[in-house]
């Protein structure tokens, strides 16, 4: 199975299944001498765990990380860092009646067609559970970029059509404070309350919701990104699109630029620098030194309790209602995953640029 590794210099390989013994990541290319402890990674993993909101799954996993290699006396050694997160709360019994049935919206059918078999226990490798390894690796990447003055913050801007009021959203440290003030990672308290109410109503209907996550990377120096095929925006988009729930990504003004004239979206400059940031901090695939601004559009959770039509592995038409422990909305749990993937890409391009400068 190819496609489990990302990065050129800072390389991350993830492994494991939803109901397997464990999941994990191997981070190769991390510079030596960076302070790193399990508690640093654990803080990120705890943000990804199910919250007390009505949107979250009832599956409880401690997600305790173990560093198996690559760290000695509290600092990275420059050798591969192996991270392990054991599964403790897996219950495959709820999937027994679905093992020969393709769940609508899931990877069951496509995995079957590609490999001729599939792990029916919670979706196996296609489960959102695999993102725990991304978050662990992203915590290492965050350490790398922080030394260069970069930071990444993601937050919820929409759930089920309910959007934040951007006029009331601050910038800087206050944005971080508001984002962490509620379980939905939404910086607009009024919108967060309305989102919770809609999630509660949808749960009663045995349905699910999608949403939008915005990610801001601050302190990114100008000059990161590789033309032509490894543009910064291309790699960031690929990283976010590799998350199972994400179906579209915007950078800067995004799709809105198609409706505007060049005079409206060109970021003009003066001696103080760029006057606007319609491009989202990237031009010609290379960072401008401004904030990188991205939005990830997430589909609703496909596992719903309503009756749906589908097929089984023998081609017979079936009707199913999916029970079990499932999120109603992928948000807020996807927010730290988006942060992790952006950190991984930035770490890779930072180290690639250093290789260019140092020859």
Helices and strands as residue ranges (DSSP letters): E 5-6, E 11-16, E 22-28, H 38-48, E 65-69, E 71-72, E 75-76, E 81-86, G 92-98, H 108-115, G 124-126, G 128-130, H 131-146, E 151-159, E 162-163, G 166-168, H 173-179, H 189-204, E 211-218, H 232-241, E 246-251, G 254-259, H 262-265, E 269-270, E 273-274, E 282-283, E 286-287, E 292-298, E 308-311, E 317-320, H 335-358
